[in-house]
Amino acid sequence: MRKISLKITLIKAINMKKLITILIAFFAIKSYSQSGSQSYYKRLFDTRGLDQWDGNSTSQDQLEFAWGVPAHMEALVLMYEKTLEKKYAETLIKCIGNTIDRRDDLRNPTLGYPIIYDYRHVSGAAWSTNHYNAVTDTGLPYSHLVHSANITYPMAKFAAIVKNNTAIQNLTYDSPTGRYAGQNYITIANDLIQKIKETLAYHEAQWYTEPGSTTIGYYKERSDNNPPIAFPGVILPFNMQSSVGRVLVQMYRATNENNYLTQINQIANFIKSNTQLNSTLGSNVWTYWKHDDLREDISHADLTAAFPYECNKYGISINGNLIYTTADINAYTKTLTKDIYISPLHIKNGVNYNGENWNIKYNINTSDPAVTPRYGTYTAYLWLYLSQYDDKTLYQIVSDLQAAKNYYSNITVFDSSITWALLSNFENLVVPVNTDHEYGEDSDWRGIANGNFDGDSDEEFVVIRNFDGLMQALEPHDRGFRQVATAKVYGGSNNWKGLAAGDFFGDSKSEIIALNDHADANENGIYVLKIENGSIVEHTRYTGWGAQSEWVGVAAGNFISGGKDDVITVRNFNKEVRVSKFVGTDMQSVYLNTLNLPASSTIKAVASGDLDKDGKDELVLLVDADDNNAIYNGIHVYRVSDSGVLTKITEFTNWGSASDWKGLAVGDIDADGAAEIIAHRNFDGDYKLFKLNGNVLSGITAEKFPVLQTKNNVMCFGNFDPSTKNEELATLRKDGGIVMFSSANVTNNVINMNNRTADPCRNELPDVLFSFLKSPSLHKEESKEIVSVK
């Protein structure tokens, strides 16, 4: 998007509140005006202001520093590690400085932060609270090792980043205020190392080595002076051992001091000695701690796995051997993907545990429907660290959970900076952004197509299901969808085989075509519909095709010169591809093509789009064939002449006979002006991306999904989010859900400044802010302004 500058000349004074609001609008527009491709979740992270937020690090409440503030600092250090954009480091340093200023022994009473003494009357290098005492919020405070570890981990990681990158060491923290005002990064890193050493020393008395061993070590709770906790002297849970293990990994990277390596190895050996391998699933099994056999729930298991991940990611080795190998991490990955994960939106509460299984689609505990799921124990964001190991379905498993309404309504997702940072760090091809899982599992979706049905500037999509013949026109709204017209219901006696939409009538609105493979020849054929007076209505139908038609699907596009959209219908009977056009509002056949495909092959899906940027759409087919005809199994691309004749351009074939091709969509996912192909096989569940280069179709990448999550998916592309140039992918699932994906990398759209009726803020700002900017009060005589846009 070209940069937009707003020159606001105030004719009369505007009160400060309104001025600040206008400035917020300016920066929101400026943020969206960045040109070039950027991470979808990075874009969200920044536009929500998380790159500037202090994460409550100025709070007087020490409880904020147990989990919330450290999670935000971890998000910032993640974003900085990936991008090296200084703004993340600057905000991180501010948060770190604030956090250190609130350490028990460094608080400033003159600023209203009295020194804190723990239950031993010691004020040390920790952040104590009485919230987790045996009697909650009662008695003297106690400093928990896991909280100290959470807090110091992002500090240690930032120090390690700086110490290992000479190019950033002389950068200066630009803020004129705060603990580190005006200092360069290497000076800050050195101070952080010292501060972290002080915190580790504070907890040193809690460290023990296994009796009779020099290679196994662990931390315990304090037992001296009658601590106010429930389990004094107990060996800490494995997730807490891992939390401090992460700090030690980063301290070793920052200092290269061998005492950290020794302790890393001892903690790793302790965790390994209490972890078993499920040979059937290839997954790791462990409990919450050694004290009893309490299950390790999802929200603690991911922290336990995070320390092994850190060791492997940063190549921590002893005597030339990795402390944690890639095979070790693969086993942790499979703990989620093979053990905890049951099926789409259905997960166990913990490791090797069936006592509580949450079906998120229906929001019930399937182990005991009378008992409400313990939502707080299903937090899963740290599992995303394992996204790039052997089982790459993990990213989409976790993303699918977090995008579901029954999940994010009960667990914080959209206000969690660490969640967005992790999603940004590990996204690949597509990310789920809108969902609706309230449709039933018996829906049997049969078609989806994009179009402009309500006459506005945005695209919508139309869907049809076989269960009851329900046809709806929908658009994204908030995190779900809403109808843009009254639905039509045909009843359950039909056999729908696809939808297409386009401006067939030349009225600048989209009409709809549906194929019905009805057993009754009088019902079998092509149905033309439109949206009229806010309702989906049937315009006409072309039936009598016969029960042997075996319709595959229908595609719409600019195939024949003339300015209106045309129609291609495909059926397996004689492998026929019919090209038709509309004359007025009547459909007329232009040419019937018979494809040279084996009789035993099956055309599975059809879609169209402009693959080569020549202004006309190409036709894409998916074909299943047996191994004797493998040269036909796969993707076929055709050019359509003005006379309706198909010419093969290219193909991508020789896939196995077990492929079972299903989903197909063609659209501009990378915003380069040429459409790409996403094809899906039931065999492996992948969404495979292909791009046409000249006359060669190249496989670019694939997004991995669990097979059941994408089984029998129906899909289409469309520009449903007008703030980006990328087209989104709308999918219909076998379990009844509707899931829309954005490209993992998005390009901001150019605001159409030639349209004087278009408001540049309409699609770029939150509704509340936009409403304020358009409110009558802002245009009253006392607050007039002139706005010029360049």
N, C-alpha and C positions, 0 to 999 in steps of 0.2 A: 504494500500500500504506500502510495506517495505520502510524504509527511504533510501533516496539516497544521498550519499555524493559525491560531485564533487571535485576532487583534480586537480587543474589547475596549472601546472608548466609552467611558461613563459620562453621560450627559448630566446626570445628577447623582448625588451620593447614594451608594447602596450600603445597607447596613452590613456589618462585618460577617454575620452568619451567612448572608446570601453570597457575599464575595467569596468566602471560603468554599461554599458549595460550587460556585462557578469554577474555582481553581481545581477542585476535585474532578469536575467534569473535564476540564482541560487535560489533566494528567491521565484520566482514563482514556480519553481519545488518543493522547500521545502514545500511551502504552500500546493501544491497538494499532497504531499507525506504523509500527515497525515493519520493515520490508523483509522478505526472505522467509524461509521455512523455520519453524521453531517447534519444540516439543509441546504437545497438547497440554500436558500437565504442568510444564514449566510456565506456559502462558497463563494458566489458571492461577498458579502459585503467585505469579507476579501481579496479575491484574487484581487479585484480591488483597494485594498489599502485604503478603506474607514475607516478601523480600525486604520489607522495611519494618516489620512488626517486632517489638521487643519481647514478645512472648510472655508477658506478665512478669518479666524479670525485675521489675521495680516493686513487686508486691512485698508487703510487710509480713505476709503469712508464709511461714517456712514450708507449709504443706505444698504450696505451689511448686517448690523446688524438688519434690520427691519424684514426680513423673512428668508434669505438664511442661515446665520450663526446659528440662533436659531434652524432651522430645522435640521441641521447637529448635533448640540448638543443634540437635542431631540432624534435623531437616536442613538447616542452613549449611552445616558442614558437608552434608551430602551434595547439596547443590553447588557448593564451591568446589568440591573435589571433582565433580563432573565437568563444570563449565569454566572454572577459574575466573568467573566474573566477579569483579571486586566488590560489587554491591552486597553479595552474600557474605563475604568476609567482613565487611564493614558492620553489617547488622549483627553478625555473629559476635564480633569483638565487643560491640556494645552490650549484648546480652551477657556475655561472659563477664565483662567488667561489673555489670550490675549484680550478677550472681555471686561473684567473689565478695563484693561489698556487703552481701547479706550472709556470708559465712558466720557461724556462731561467734567466732573470736574477732572478726573484722568489722562488725556492725558499728555504726556511728550513732551513739545515743543522742548527740546534738541534733541529728536529723530525724529523730523519732524512731531509731532502730536500736533498742537496747541490746547489750551483749547477752547472749544466751548461754546458760550453763546446763549441762546434761545432768542426768540423775546422780552422777558421781560428784557433781559440783565442779566439773571440768568444762572450760570453754575451749574448744579445739577447732581443728580444721575440718569442720563438718557442718551439716545443716540439720539440726535436731528438731524433732516434733513429738508430741505426745499422742498424735492421732492414731497411731498403730499400737498403742499400749494395750495391755491385757484388758483394761477398761478404757474404751475409746475416748480420746480427748480428755483424759483424767490423769493427774499425777505429773511428775517431772518428765522432761523430754528425754528421748533416746535417739541416738543417731544410728540409723540402719545402714549397713554396708552397701546394700543394693542402691539406696538413694545417693550415697556418695559416689558410687560407680556410675550411675546414670548421669550425674552432674559432671563428673570429670572426664567421661568418655569423649564427648565432643571437643572438650578442651585439649585432650591428649591427641585426638585425631588432627585437629587444626595445627597443633605444634608439629606433628609428624609431617604433615603436608608441607609446611614452611621449611622445616629442617632438610627435607629431601628435594627441594626445588629452589635452587639459587636465584632463579629468575624473579621470584616474588619476595625474596627476603628483605629487599630494601624498599618495598612499598610502604607507604605511610598511612596509618589510620587517620583519616581526615577530620574526625570530629574534634572540636576544640574543647570538649568537656568529657568527663568520665575518667575512669581509672587509667585508661591507656591513651588518653588524648595526645595526638601528635607523635606517637611512638611508631617506629618501623616494625614490620612484621617479625623480624628475627628477634628483636628485643622482647616483643610480646610473647613469642614462642618460648623463649628462655625463661621468662617469668612464669609462664603457665607450667612449664616442667617443674619448676621449684614449688609452685602451689600444689600441684598434684602429688609431688613427693610428700608434702606436709600432710595431705589427706590420707595417703597410704600409710604413713607413719602413725597417724591417729588410730588407725584400725589394726596396727601391726600385732597387738596382743591377741587378736582374734584368729591369727594364722597358726595352723598346726600342720605338722607332717605326720603321716600315718606311722603309728608305732612299728618299729622294725623295718621301715622303708625310707629311702631317701628320694624316691621318685614319685611318690604320691603325696599330695598336699591339698588342704582345703581350709576354708574359713568357718568359724563357729560364731554363734551369738555370744555376747558377753555373759559371764556368769558371776562376775564380782559385784559386791555391794548391792545384791538383791535387785537386779534390773526389773523394770516395770513391764515386762513382756511375757508372753504366754509360754515360751519355750526357751528359757535361759540355758546356755551351754550346748544347745543342740547344733549339729552340723547343718549349715545353711542349705536350703534347697538348691538343686542343680542350676536353676535359672539365675540364682543370685551368684553362684560360683562363676557362671558364664559372664554375668554383667561385669564383674571386676576383672575377669580374664580379658575382656575386650579392652579395658583400660591398659592392662599390662602389655597387650599386643602393640598398642599405639605408643606406649612409653618406650618399648624396645625399639620400635621404628624411629622414634625421635631421638633416642640417646645412644642406642647400640650397647647398652649396659647389660652384661650377661646375667645379672641377678634377676632381671625381668624374664629373660628366656628360661631360666631354671624354674621360676615360679609358674610360668605359662605351661611348661611341660608337666609340672606336678599337678596342676588343676586339670589339664587334659587327661592325664592318666587316671585321676580320680573319677572323672565323668565317664571315661571309656570303661572303667572297671565296673560301672553300674549301668551300662547300656548293653542291651542284647540285640542281635540281628534276627529279624523275622525272615527266615530263608525263603518262605513262600512269597512274600511281598517284596523282599529286598529292602525292607524298611527298618529303621531303628526303633527300639522299644525301651522305655524307661519310665520311672515313676517320678512323682514330684520331689521326693527326697528320700534319704535313708531311714528317716525316723519311723515311717510306716509305709503302707502300700497305697497311699493316696494317689489317685490318677493325676497325670500331668495334663492340665487342660490346654486348649489351643493357645490361649493368650500368654501362658508361661513357656510353653514348648518352643515357641518361635524365638524367645530370648535365649533359651538353652542352646538352640541351634546356631545362634548368632556368633557365639565365640568360636566354635569350630570353623564357621564360615570365614571369620576374620583371619584366623590362622592360615587357612588355605588361600584366601584371596591375596594375602600379602607374603605368601611363600615362607612362613615361619617354619624353620627346620632346626633340628638338633642332630649333630654328628652327620650332617649331610642328608638326613631323612626328614621329609615333611612331617610335622606333628599331626596334621590332618590331611589326608590325601583327597583327591577328587572323588574317589570311590566312597570315602567316608561321608562326604557332603551329599553325594547322590543318595545315600541311605537316609540321611535326614530329609532330603527333598521328598523321597517316597513315603516318609512318615505322613506327610500331608497328602500327597497325590494318590497313594495306594491304601493307606490305613484310615486316616481321618476323613478323607473325601469318600462319600458313599456313591453319590450320583449328583447331577446338576442341582444346586441349591439344597443339598441334603448332606449334612456333615455330622460327624461325631463330636462330642464335647471334648474329647481328649485322646491321648495316645493309647492305642490298644484297649479302648473303652467303649462299651455299648450301653452304659447305664443311662445316657441321655443323648439322643440324636435329634438334631434340629432340622426339620423340613422348613426352609426359609420361604418357599413358595406359599405354603399354607400357614406358616407361623405356628407350627405345633411341634411338641416333643413327641416324636414317633415311638420312643421307648415307653413313655407313659403320658398319653395325651392330657391327663388330668393335671399334670405338673407343668408349670410355665418354664420355658427354657431360661437358664441363667445367662442372660444376654452378655453381661460384662466379661464372661469367661470365653467368649467367641471372638474377641479382638484378634485380628490376623495379619496386621500390616507388616510386621517384621519378617513374616515368611517370604515376603517379596525379595529379600536379600538372596534367596536361593533360586531366583528366576532363571538364571542362565546356566544351570547345571543340566544334567542328563535329561531329566524329565521337564521339558520346557512348557508343558501344559500348566505348570504351577501359576504362572502370571495370570492366565485367563481364568483359572479356578478362583483365585483370590479376587480378581477384578469383578468377576461375575457375582460373587457374594456382595462386594461393596457397592455395586450398582443396583442391587435389588432393594426395593422400598422397605420390605420387612426387615432387612438388615440395617440399612442406614437410618431407619426410624428408631431403632433401638440401640445402635452403637454409633458413636461419633465417627464420621467419615469425612464429611464435607467441611468441617472446621478443624480438621487434623492436618497440620502442615507436614508432619512426618509421613503421613499416608500419601499425600500428593508428591512429596519429594521422592519417595520410593517408587511410586507409579511412574514418575518422570524418568527416573534413573534406568528403569528396566523395560520401558515400553519398546515395542518392536514395529509392528505394522499397523494394527488397529487397537483402539481402546473403547470399551463400552461407555456410553454417555447418557443414554436414555433407555428406560426399560418399563415394561408393564407385564407383570407375571400373574395378573388376575384372570386371564383367559384359561379355560380348562384344558386338561391334558388330552381330551377327546376332540379338540378343535379341528385337527386334521387340516391345517392351512394348505391352500392350493395355489395361491397367487398373491403377488405384491407388485405394484408399479408406481413410479413417481410421476407427478404432474402438477399443474397449477389448476386446482379445482375451484378455488374460491375467488379468483380474480385479483388476489393481492400480488405482492412482488416476490413472495416466497413459494417454494415448492412444498407440496404435501405428498402423501402416498395413500394408495387405496389397497385394501386387503380383502381376501375372500377365503372363507373356510368351508369345508365340506360337511361338517357336523350338522349345521342348520342352514347353510347357504347364506350366512351373514356376510354382507359387504359393507365396509366402513371406509370413510376417508378421514385420515388422521394427520396431525402435525405434531412435532415436538413441543412440549410445554413443560417448563420447569425441568424436572428429572424424568418425566413420563411423557404421555401423549394426551391429546384431546381431539375430539371429533370436530370436523369442520362442516359437516352436513349430517342430516338425519340418515341413519343407516337404512339399507334395504335387506330384507330377509327373503330368500327364495325357497326355504324349506330344505329338508334333508334327503330328498329323493333324487338329487342331481349328482353328477360326477364332474366337478369343476377341474379344469386342467390348465389354468394359467390366466394371467391378466396382463394387459398393456394399456398404456394411456398416452395420449398425444392430442395435439390440436388438429383433429381430423376435419373439422367443419370450417376451419379458418376464422374462428370467432375469438381468437386470443385466449381461449380457455381450453382445458384438457377434457376430452371425452374418454370413455373407458370401453375397453373390449374384453370380454370374458369368453372362454371356450368351455363348452359343456359337452362332455363325452357321455351323454345320456344313453341308456339302453333303448330308449324309445326314439326312433329316428325323427319323429316329429319334434322332439325337444333337443336333439343332438345338433350342435353347431355353434354359431358365432352370435354373441349377444352384444349389442351396442348400447351403452348407457351414458348418461350425463348428469351433472348436478344442476338442478333447476329449482329456483325458489327455496334453496337451502336443503334440498333433499336429493338423494340418489334415485333417479328414475330411469326406467328402460325406454330407450328411444325406438329401437327396432331389433329384430333378430333375424338371422339367416340360418335356417335349420333344414333338416331333412338329409343330413350327410350320411347317416347309417351308423349302426352300432359298431361296425368294424373300423371306424376311423382311427382309433388309437391316437387321439390328439396328444401332442407333446406340450405345446405352449404357443404363445403369441408374442411378437415383438413389434414395437412402434419406433419410427425414426424417419429421418430425412433420407429416403432411399431414391426417390424419383424427383427430379427437379420440378419445382412448381410452388414452393413456399409453404405447403401444408405437410403435416406428418402422414406417413403411409403405414401400411400394416403388412406384416409377414406372419402367416400361420403355418405351423409345422405339424405333420402327423406321421406316425410310423407306417401307416398304410401306404404302401408303395414308396415310402421315404419321400413323401411329397412336401415341397416348400412352395407355398403360394404367395405371390406378391400382389397386393391389392392397393388401390388408392380410393380416395373419396372424391366424388363429383357432387358438389353441393354437400348434402348430408347422406348421400347414398354410396355404399361401398361397391366398387367394381373391380373384378379380377383383371390383373395386368398380364401375369404370366405364371404358369404352373411349372415348377422345376421338379424333376425327379432325380434324386441324388444317387450317385454311384457308390452305394454302401451295401455291404452284405445283408442278405435277407435276415440272417440270424442276429444282426446287430440291433441295438436299440438307441434311438435318439432320446436323450434324457432331459435336456434343457436347452432353452434358446434365449438369447439376449442380443442387444445391439448397442452400438455406440461408435463415435468417431475415433478410431484407433490411430489414424495417421494425420489428423488435423487438416484434412482436405475439404471440410465443410459438409461431407456426406457420411452417413453411418454405414458401418460394416455389420455383417451378421455373424454371430458366434454360436456354434452348436457344441454340446457335449455328447459324446457317443460312447456307449458301452459295447464291447465286442469280446468274443471268446479268444483264447490264446492263439487259435489258428488264424485269427484275423486281427492280431494285435496292432498291425499298422493302421487300423482304423480307430483304435481305442484311445480316446482323448479329446483334444480341442481342435475344432475345425473353424477356419475363418474364411468368409466369402465377401466379395465385393458385389454390389447390386447395380446393374445398369439401369438407365432410364426406361428401358423396355422390360425391366423386371427379371432379366437373366442373371443367374448367379455364376460367378467365376471364383474358383478356389484361389485364395491368396497364399495361405500357409496353413500349417497344422502343427500340433505338438502332441504326438501320439506314441504308441508302443508302451502304454501303461498296462498293468496286469489285469487279468480278467476279473479279479476280485475288487476292482476299483469301486464299482457302484457309484458312479458320478451322480450328483444330486443338485447342489446349489451352483448358480451361475449369475454373475452380475458384471456389467460393463459400465465403467464410469471413471471420472478423472480424480483419482484418489490423491495424486501428488501435485495437483494444481499446475501442471505444465501445459495444459491446453489439449493434450491428447489423452483419450480414455485408456484405461488399463482393464485387464480381465482378472476377476477373482473367480476361481473355480474350486469346488469343494467335492471331496469324495467321502462317502460313508466309511470307506475302508480305514482311513486314518484320522478323519475329523479335521484335517488341516484346511485352512484357507490359503490357497496357492495363488500368488500374484504373477501375472504374465504381462509383458509389454511388447508391442509390435515395433520392430526396428527395421525399416525397409520392408522386405518381404519375409523377415525372420521373426518368429515368435519366441521370445526369450523368457525363461523362468527366472524371476527376480528374487523372490523370497517367499516365505510362508509363515503364517501365524499358527502356532500349535494350540490345539484344543483337545480336551478329553473327547473321545468318540461320541459319547452320549450327549454331550453338550451341543453338538452341531448336527446330530443325526437328522437326516431328512429336512435340513434347513432350506427354506425358500428365501430368496434375497433380491434386492435391487439397490442401485445407487441413486442418489439425488442430492441436490444442493439444498439441504434442509436447514442448514445454519448459514444465513446470509452474511455473517461476520467473517467467514472464511471463503477462499476460492476453492477449497477442496470439496469434493462430493462425499457425503456420508453414506455408509452402508447400513440399510435397514434389513433386518432378518426376522423371519418367523420360525419359531422352534417347535420341535416335536412335542415338547411339554406344554405348549400353548403360549409360551412367552413371546413377547416382541422385544427385540433388543436392537438398538441403533448404535453403530460404531462410528467414531471419528477416526480419521487418519491419525497415527501417532505423531506425525509432524504436519503442522498446519501452516497455511499462508494466509495472512489477513487480507480481507477483501478491500478493494478500492471503493471508497464511498463515491457514489455517482453525483458529482457536484454539478453536472450539466442539468440535472433535474431540479428545477427551482422549488418544486413542491416537496422534494425529499429532504428529510431532516437528518443531518449527519450524526446525530446523537441517538436516533431511534433504536438502532440495532446494536449500538456500542455501549450503552449505559444501562445500569440496573433500572427497572421500571420506576422505583420510587424516586430516584434521582432525575430520571427523564421527566417524570410527571412534575417535579418541582420546577425544572427548567422551563416547562411549557405552561406553568400555572399562571393564571391571570395576574396574580400579585407581582410577578416578576416583570409584567408589561405595563404596570400602572405608571402614571405620569412621573411619580417620584423615583422610579428606578429604570428609566429607559436606557438602552444601550444600542450601539451600532456594532454589528459583528461582521467582519470581513474575513473570508476564508480564502487562503491561497493553496 
